[in-house]
Amino acid sequence: MAACHGTGADVREIIVQRDSYDASHLKNAGERLRPRQLEELYQLVGPRPKSHVVLVDDVLTTGAHFIAAKNVIRAAYSGTNVYGFFMARRVVPNPFADFDVL
């Protein structure tokens, strides 16, 4: 929030999750919730946002949560531009790193 001080930005929580579920990082890829399933868990809060929304999250793994949040915002507030800012990205280890060079 301090980074936006004096800019006129509206910094606040815009989406809350209504229900809990098992953490995505504890599931195998095929077991994780899809964006449509996540959308059902999200609820918008507060007044209408400005025309540009930046969602801030700690890690981008598959993008499912960002896509779901973006879809919920855009469905309720057509014409709103939604961007994502992520602190880190999950790096998949090289599956061939343990093989000897042929």
Secondary structure, DSSP 8 states (H G I E B T S, - for coil): -GGGTTTT---S--EEESS----GGGS-GGGS--HHHHHTTEEE-SS---SEEEEEEEEESSSHHHHHHHHHHHHHSTT-EEEEEEEEE-----TTTTS---
